[in-house]
Amino acid sequence: MLRHELQPGKLVAGVVLTVAGVLYAGDAGGAWEIPWFAAIPLVTGGLFLAGAVAFLTGRIRRRRTAGRTAGGESGPDVAT
């Protein structure tokens, strides 16, 4: 089976949206009361956090791959 790379931004977004779904499922089932507007800051904040995590992950991966492809040379301006 092919392995895929971990994408923490999607993981954070999935967790936040799952939490929002569980909260409203509990409200619908009568376990507790959640105001209707609670989803707006929860989902907005969660998607903002997921975007920030995805951005940082992309920057870290880009930096790591650039370091590996350099091959020990001093940089891109090395004369060949």
C-alpha positions, 0 to 999 in steps of 0.5 A: 500500500502506498503511504501518503504524507501527513497533512496536519492542517487537514487533521486540525480542520477535521477535528474542529469540524467533528467537535462542532458536529458532536456539540450540535448532535448533543444539543439535538439529542437533548444532552445539553444546550448550545446556542445557535451562534456558537458554531460561527467562532468555533468553525471560523477559529478552527479553519483559521488555525488549520490554515496557519498549521498548513502554512507552517507545515508547507514552509517547514517541508519546503525548507527541509527539501531545499536542504536535501537537494543542495547536496552539501554545496554552498548554495544555488550560485555555485559555478559548475 
